[in-house]
Amino acid sequence: MRKRTEAQASNNEPVNADRKDPVQRLPSQAKAEGRVSYRSVLTTIGKCLLVIIFIPPFLNYASLQREGQVLLPKDGHMVDVGLGQKMHLLCKGKGQPVVVLDAPTGMSSDVWLHVQESVASLTMVCTYDRMGLGFSKRQMQNETTGTEKVWGLSTTGRMVDDLHRLLQAAGIAKPFILVGSELGALNGRFFTHIHDVQVSDLVLIDPIPEDVFEDNQWKEYWWGKLVPSLQVRQFSAATGLSRLLIILGVMEPAVTGENVSEEVIQRQKYLLSNPAHQSSAVDEHYFLNESAAQVRDITKFKPLSSRTAVSVITGDSFDQEIPEHLNQMVARLQKKFLEESYPSANHIHIKGADRRMIYKKPSAISQHLRKLVHQRQAKQQSE
């Protein structure tokens, strides 16, 4: 019995040793399992990041391709302006003189919606998208107009050349009334000084004085705050984040209201999500000082013809969302340059308005343009 017991004991020793080993191996196994778990978490996070990084831009790009065709205004035309370029032109109404509207910096022609519809009951009113904005695509890098040797991209000189070719290709009757806001006002001044026989009336809305970029505080605001904020919007559009923000209601179109159609709302959302449009908007703001310098040079080189009537429309401030001292500075410089450049201009003040007046207080602008159209039509009839 003792031998059997000892044998059993001797036989049990390895069994007991085996029973102890799993307990001894628990720490190492836990470490291994921990490493596996940590790797799986990192893998999951990596997959999620890949989805976040690649899926939204892909979906945004696919949506843009479809929307670019569907949302093109039904009454609009893609006009071949030569050299493989096409620009979007939208004309409403019939008659003369034709009114041509040029939008503010970085904005599409939709901002003129209310003004165009009001004045179109009297005569033809045309809006257009500058190259790179809206539905006017940027020129391919291997194509050239020759003007970039003189005027840089996204500057007034180049835009005026584009506009001149557009109006010629579209057969717009001359002389016409040319209306511009902000950068559009710089374009209008440049165009009118060169092609003065084509413009009967020049209307400047919130014109930007050339000297404004000589002020350090303005330069700090423009390139230190405004341009970087637009670059963030460009990046947001490129990554598809803008589309998500629009869906969530965080980002909204500029032109809204009961009288704005759903088509216009969707078109603005399309442009907010479009990195090409946002890139051109950044460029127009970035090179605005160069545009102002071009206008200053051309107005000195070729004074405006006395046949062209000039009117200026401003509000209480340039921009209600910027510091008051900057608004006062712009107002002071506006007054100075108007006295020096257009001393006989008809100055119209709109109470409670700023640079957003063309779509927030359009009735005052429409009223002035309708008055100009009536005057020119009466003159044409008398002749």
Secondary structure, DSSP 8 states (H G I E B T S, - for coil): -HHHHHHHHHHHHHHHHHHHHHHHHHHHHHHHHHHHHHHHHHHHHHHHHHHHHHHHHHHHHHHHHHHHHHSS-TTEEEEEEETTEEEEEEEES--SS-EEEE--TT--GGGGHHHHHHHTTTS-EEEE--TTSTT-----TT---SGGGTS-TTSHHHHHHHHHHHHHHHT--SSEEEEEETHHHHHHHHHHHHSGGGEEEEEEES---GGGGG-HHHHHHIIIIIHHHHHHHHHHHHTTHHHHHHHHTSS--SS-STTS-HHHHHHHHHHHT-HHHHHHHHHHHHTHHHHHHHHHHHHHHS---TTSEEEEEEES-S-TTS-HHHHHHHHHHHHHHHHHH-TT-EEEEETT--TTHHHHSHHHHHHHHHHHHHHHHHHHHH-
